[in-house]
Amino acid sequence: MIKTLIPAILLLLLFYSGCKSVETTQKQTDKGKTATVYGCVEGNCVNGSGIYTWENGSKYIGEFKNSSMHGQGTFYFSGSRQGAKYVGEFKNGFIDGFGTWTWPNGDKYIGDSKYNSMHGNGTYYFSDGTIKKGKWFNDKYFEE
């Protein structure tokens, strides 16, 4: 009986932790309606496609797996990276795979990323016309 109960408990814990990550916070608007401030605001942010916003203003539109950004999507940054975005692959909640980073100043990186950093083969196009093509390691460029 214990052997049967342990997988069921683990499954419930996984389900509960997945649900926690997509909770939303709501507030009253001046017209008496509730508006979602952050969380899963549209679609299926557990296993499917949806839109998820964070309290700090960041937003992700794309695919989810196990309540994490996973698959193809677009991430809009806020805070110190306001106006920057990444379009491409995500794995287990991280920018991870091939994609395009763009910044408000006109700079652009097209290439591989790992754990939210430019990492692997890629090309960085500076707004002044300079181009750096080669290997990247944790956002640092290495000439080929």
Rosetta blueprint (number, residue, H / E / L):
1 M L
2 I H
3 K H
4 T H
5 L H
6 I H
7 P H
8 A H
9 I H
10 L H
11 L H
12 L H
13 L H
14 L H
15 F H
16 Y H
17 S H
18 G H
19 C H
20 K H
21 S L
22 V L
23 E L
24 T L
25 T E
26 Q E
27 K E
28 Q E
29 T L
30 D L
31 K L
32 G L
33 K L
34 T E
35 A E
36 T E
37 V E
38 Y E
39 G E
40 C E
41 V E
42 E E
43 G E
44 N L
45 C L
46 V L
47 N L
48 G E
49 S E
50 G E
51 I E
52 Y E
53 T E
54 W L
55 E L
56 N L
57 G L
58 S L
59 K E
60 Y E
61 I E
62 G E
63 E E
64 F E
65 K E
66 N L
67 S L
68 S E
69 M E
70 H E
71 G E
72 Q E
73 G E
74 T E
75 F E
76 Y E
77 F L
78 S L
79 G H
80 S H
81 R H
82 Q L
83 G L
84 A L
85 K E
86 Y E
87 V E
88 G E
89 E E
90 F E
91 K E
92 N L
93 G L
94 F E
95 I E
96 D E
97 G E
98 F E
99 G E
100 T E
101 W E
102 T E
103 W L
104 P L
105 N L
106 G L
107 D L
108 K E
109 Y E
110 I E
111 G E
112 D E
113 S E
114 K E
115 Y L
116 N L
117 S E
118 M E
119 H E
120 G E
121 N E
122 G E
123 T E
124 Y E
125 Y E
126 F L
127 S L
128 D L
129 G L
130 T L
131 I E
132 K E
133 K E
134 G E
135 K E
136 W E
137 F E
138 N L
139 D L
140 K E
141 Y E
142 F E
143 E E
144 E L
